[in-house]
C-alpha cells in the first residue's frame, strides 16, 4: 500500500490559512466596535462645542426674534438642528424651521456625562443599524464651560451616515493591516513549521514505502528547536530500523545457509559416531580411555547441529530440564576449553545442583570460557609455552536471596569499548577478525530462556567478569 500525503482541505497549510482568515475577522471586530463608539462620542462632543458657540451668538435681550437665515447658517456650521439658549433663568430651545417640536419624528435622549462605556457602544451601534429620520437630543458640557450644560438636536440619519463613513474607512484600513499581518505570519509559519513538517511527513512516507533504501533516511536540517529534535529522532529511528532490517536479512541468509549445511553435517557426524564406537573395543588402553570423551563430544556436536536453527526461538518451554551438577558442568567446560599456560579454577560448591537444560547450559558457559581463552591467546596456541603462565579463568557461584549468582572471570586484556557496547547483540559483539559475534549472543539467549540475566559486571585492562543470575527455583 502506497502511503498518501495529506492534501486539500485537510492539509496543514489550508488549516493555517483558514485560521489566519478567522483571526483577521476577530481583529476587525475588536478594532471596529470600539472605534465606532469613539467616533460617535467625538462627533457629538464636537457638535456640543460648536453648539455652545451658537448659543452664545444667539443670546440676546428677551423678546428678540432671530433671523431665520442667520439661524440656518449657524446651525449648518455647527451641524445641528437645534440648540438650547440660556437667557437668564430661562432656557429656550431653538429649532430649524423644518422641525415641529410638538410632532414627529421620534426624539432619542442621550446624556454624554452619564453614559458608561458599554452604553456608549450599544448606543453607537444602535445608531449604525437604525432606519428612518428620528432625532437625537444630546446633553453635554462644553470643554471651556464645564459648568454649563448644552442641549442640542441632531439628525440620527446624518449621524448614521457619518458613522458608516468612518466604519468603512476603519474597516478597509484595519482589513489591509490585518491581511498584511496575516499573510506575513502565514508566510513565516509556513516556512518555519509547515514546510519542515511536510518534509518530515514525506520522509516517513518514503521510508514506509521502501525502508531498505538508505537514501530514504531523513537528513536533519540542524535546527535547534522542537522540529530539529523531531528530525534527529526520526533520522535515528529510521537508521535503527534500516540496520535492523539489514541484520534480519543477514540472519535469514545465515539461516538458509546453515539449514543446508546442517543436514550434511549431521550425516558426517553420525558416521564419525559409528566409527568412534569401534574405538571403545581397541586394545590400546589410552584409546579406550579417550573414547568416551570423543563420543560425548560427537553427541554434543550432533545436538548442536540439530539445534543451530533454534537461535532466536529459544524459549523456556523448549528446554529439557534435568538436575545438573553445576560444579561438574563447569569442570567439563574447562576440560574442553583447556589451553596451555592458562589456569582454570573451578570454585563452585561440588554439591550445588541446578534444574536446567544441560546441553544448552553447557553451550552458554562454553561460549563464555572459550571467548576468554581466545582473548588471552591472540596469536593462537602456538604462541604459548608450558613454562609461562599467561592468565587464569575462575568460575564461582553463591546464593543471594532468591537468586543464584555465577561469576565467570578472566585475567585477559578486557573487552574493547566498541565490542562491549553491543556485546550481547548477534554480529555486533565480536572483537576478533572473522568472528561472527554469535557466541555471547547465544549464551545470553540461553540464560534468558532459563529465566535469568547475564551482564558484563567488570571490564578493564586486568580482565573481564561476566555475572549470571538465575532464579532460586532453578537451584536444588
N, C-alpha and C positions, 0 to 999 in steps of 0.2 A: 504493500500500500504506500503510495507516494504522499508524504506529508504536505498539507496545504498551509500556506501563509495567510494570515488574516487580512482581508481587504474590504473595500466598500464601506458601508455604514458601521461596521464593527471594528474598523481599524483604529489604532491609537491616534493617528493624525486627524481622522474625522471627528473623533470624540473631543480632541483638544480644540479643534476649530469651533465646534458647537458650544463648548464651554466658554471659549473666548467671546462668541456672539452673545451668549447668555449674560456674561459679565458686563458686556457693553450695555445691554438693556438695563441691567441693575444700576450701572453707573449713571445712565441717563435719568433714571427715576430719582436717584439720590441727589443728582445735581439740579434737575429741573424743578422738583417740588418746592424746595425752599427758595429757589431763585425767583420763581413767580411771586411768591409771598413777599419777598423783599422788594421786588419791583413795584408791586401794588402799594406797599407802605410808602416807598419813596415817592411814587406819583401823588398819593394823597397828601403827604406832608408838603410836597412842593406846591400843591394847589392851596393848602392851608396858608402857606406863607404868602402866596400871591393874593389869596382872598383877603388876608389881613390888610395888605396894602390897598386893596379895592375898598375895604370897609373904611379905611382912613380917608380915602378920597371921597367917599360918599357921605361922610359925616358932615352935618351942617345944621343950621337952625331948624327948630321944629316947624313943620308945616311946609318945608321946602320940597318942591316937586323936581325929581331928577329927570333930566333929558333922556328920552328913550335911546337916542343914538349913542350918547355917552355911556349909558349903562351897557348897551350891547358891546361897545368897544372894550370896556373894562372887563366884562365877563368873558369875552372872547380871548383877551390877553391872558387872563387867569385860568382859562379852560374850565370854567364852572358855569352853572346855570342859575345859581342864586347864592346870596350871602346874607348873614345877619349883621345889621349895622347897629352899633351901640350909640344911643343919643341920651346921655344922662342915665336915668334909670330905666329907660325904655329900650327894648331890643326889637328892632324891626327887620323882618325877613323881606328881602328884595329879590324878586324872581324875574327872569326874562319874560317878555310878553307872551311867549309860546306856551308857558306853563300855567295851568289853572291850579292854584293852591288848594282848592276845595274839591277837585275831581281827580280822575285818573291822570297819570298812571300810578301804580303802587309805589309806595315810598319805603325803602330799607333804611335802617338806622345803624350807624357804625360809630363807636366811640374809640378813637385810636389810643386814648390814655388807659382804657380799662381792659383792652384785649391782651390775652396771653399768646404765646407762640402758636399753640395748637389752634386757637380760634382764628388767628390771622391766616394760617394755612388753609383752614376749612373755608373761610370767607373768600379768600383769593380764588380757590378752585371752584367755589360756587359761582363766582362771577364769570370765570372762564367758560363754564358749561351752561351758563344762563341763556335764556332766549327772551325776546321782546324788548320793550323800551322802558323798563322800570327806572326809577330814580333812587339815588343813594344820598341820604343826609349824613354827612360826616362831621363829627365834632372833634376838635383838636386844639392844641395850644401852639401858637407860633413861636419860633425859636427866640426871637428878640422881645417877645411879650408873653412870657410864660404864665403870667397871672391872668391873662385874658383868654377866654375860650372863644373859638371861632367856629361857627356852623356854616357849612357850605352844602350846596346841592350839586351833584354831578350826575351825568348820564351813565347808567350802567352799560349801555351798548358801547359808548365811547371808551369807557374804562376797559371793557372786554376787548375791544379792538386793540388798545394799547398793550394789554397783557398778552394777547395772542401774538402780536408782532414781536414782543420781547421773547415769548416762549419759542417761537420759530428760530430766532437768532441764537438763543441759548442751545436749542436742540441741535441745530446744524453745527455750531461751534463745538459743543461737547461731543457730538457724534464724530466729528472729524478727529478731535483729540483722542477720544476713546478708541476709535477704529485704528488710528495710527499706533497707539499704545498696544492694542491687542495684536495687531499684525507684527509689531516688533517682538512682543512677548511670544507669540506663536512661532516666529522665525527662530528666536533664541532657544525656546524649549524644544522645538523640532530638531534643532542641531545638537543640543546638549543631551536630550533624553530620548526623543522618539527614534531618530535615526540609529543611534547606538543600540537601542533595544531591538529595532528591526534587524540590525546586523547580527545581534545575538540570536534572535529567532531563526534567521536564515541559516546561521551556523549550526544550530541544533537540528533544524530540519534536514540540512545536507548530511550531517553526521548520522542521523537516524536512517537516512536513505542508504548510505554506504559507510559504515563505521570502519571498514578496513582500509580506507583511503586516508593517508596521513595528511594530505592537503586539506581535508575537511575539519581538521582540528583548529579551533578558533585561535587566532593570534591576538593577544591582548594589546590594547592601544597604549597602555602605560598610564592611564588615568589613575588618580589617587583617591577618587570618591567612591561611592557605593557601586556605581556601574563598573568602574575599574576593578573593584573587588569581585563583582559578579563575573566579569570577563576572565579574570585569573582563575577563579574557582571552576568556571566552565571548562577552560582550557586544561586545567589539571585533571578534572574528572574525565574529559574526553581522552586525555593521554593515558590515564589509568585503564580506561575501557579498551583503548587501542592495544595497549600492552597485554591486557588480559586476554583479548581475543587472539592475539598472536601466540600467547602461551598455550591457549586451548588448542590452537591449530597444531602447535608442536607436540602437545600431548596426544592429540588424535593421530598424528603421523607416527609418533613413537609407539602408540598402542597398536596401530596397524602393522608396524614392522615387527614388534615383539610377538604379536599373535602368530605370525608366520614362523618366526624363529623358535618360539616356544614348543611348537608341535614337533619339529625335527629334534630339538634339544632333548625333549623328554624321551624320544626313542633312543637317542645316543646314550643317555644316562641309564635307561633301562638295560641296554646291552652291557654297559660297564658294570652295572649292579650284578648282572648274572655272572660276569667273569670274576667279579670280586668275591662271589660266594665260593668259587673254587679255591681262592687263596686260603680260606679257613682250613682247607684239607692239606695245605702244604706241609712238608716235613721240616721246613725251616722254622724254628721257634720264634724268631724275630718277625717273620712274615705273619705267622698266626697271631702274634701279639698286636700287630698293626692292623690286621684285617677288620676287627670290629669298628675301629676308628674310621677306616676307609668306607665301610658300609654305611656308618652313621652319616658321614659327610655326603655320600651319594644320595642317601634318603632325603637329607635336607635340601640338596640341590634339586631333586625331583619335585619336592614340595614347593621350593622357591620358584621353580619354573612354572608350576601349575598355578601358583598364586600371584605371579607377577602382575597380571592384569587387574588384580583386585585393588591396586593402589588408587586412591580416590573414592573407593567404595567400602573402606574399612569401617565396619560397624560392630557394636558390642554383640549384637545378635549373631554375627558371623563367627565369633570366637568359639573355639573349642577349649573351654576352661577345664583345667585339672589342677591338682595340688602340686605346685612346683617348689622345690627347694631352691631358694634364691642363691645360696652360697654355692651349690653345685652348678647352677646355671652360669654364674659369673666365672667359676673356675673353668668350665668348658669353653666359654668365650675367650678367656685369657689363653688357654692352650691353643685354640685355633688362630689366635692373633699373635702368638709368641714371636718375638723378634730378638735377635742378638743385640746385647748391650742395652735392652730395655727391661726394667724390672716390673713385675706385675704383683700388686699387693691386694689380696682379697681379704678385707677386714669385716666382711659381713658375718653375722652370727650363723654358725653352721645349722642351728635349729630353726632358723627363720624360713618359713614357707609362705607362699602366696598363691592365691587362686587366680590363674591366668592361663592364656594360651601359650604353651611352652615354645612352640615353633616361632610364633610371631614375636614373643618377648625376646627370644634369642636373637632374632634379626635386628630388633631395636638396639639391644646392647652391643651386638657385634658391629653394627654400623658406627656407633659412637667410639668404641675402642679401636676399631680399625682405622678410623679417621685420625685418632690421636697418634697411633703408631706411625702412619704416613706423614703426619706433621713433624714428628721428631726424626724422621729419616727422609729428608727432602731429596736425597740423591739415591735412594733405594738401599736395600740390604747390603749391597757391595761396599757401601761407604762405612759400614760398622765393623768393629773389631771386638773380639771376645774379651780383651783386656781393658776395654774402655767403656764405662757406663755413660750413656747419653741422655737418660731420662727414666721416668717411672710413671706408671699408671696405677691409681688407687681407687678401689671401689669400697664404699661404706654405706651403711643404712641404719636408720634409727626411727623409732615411732614417736611422733609428736601429736598428742591428742587423737584425732580421728584420721591422721594421715601418716603413711609410711613414706619417709623421705630418703631417697637414694642419691648419693653423690658419686659421679664418675669424674675424677680429677687427674690431670696430667701435668707434667713439668715441661711441656713443649714451649714453643715460641709464642703461643697465643693465636687468636684468630684475628686477621686484619679487619679494620673497620668496614671496608667495602663489603666483606663477606658476612660479618656479624649482623649488619643492618637487616638483611633478609635471609638469615641463616636457615629458617625453617620453611622457606618457600622453594618449591622444586625449580631446578635450573638456575637458581639465583645465589645459593649459598656456597658454591664451590670455590675453593681457594687454590686449587692446583690446576695446571694446564690439562685440558682434555677431560676434566671432571664434569659430571652431569649435575651435581648438586642435589641428587635424589636421596642420598644416604641418610642425612639428618632429617630430611622431609619425611621419609618413610618411617624413621624412628619416632618422630613426633606424632604421626598419624596413628601408629600402633599404640602409643601411650594414651592418646586421646580416646581411642576405641576402648581402652580399659578403664575409662572414666578418670584418667589422671591428667597431669600437666607436666610439661618439660620446659626448662628455661636455661639460658646461659647465665649462671649465677655470678661467675667471676671470669674476667678475661684481661690479661695483661701480659707483659713480656716474660713473666715467670710461669705461665701456663694458663689453662682454662678449666673451669669446673662446670659440669652440667648437673642441674638439680632436677630430679624426677620425683613427683608427688603422686602417690596412688592412694585411693580411698582405703580406709582401715578395714572395710568389709571385704576387701580382697586379700586381706592378710590372715593367715591362720598359724 
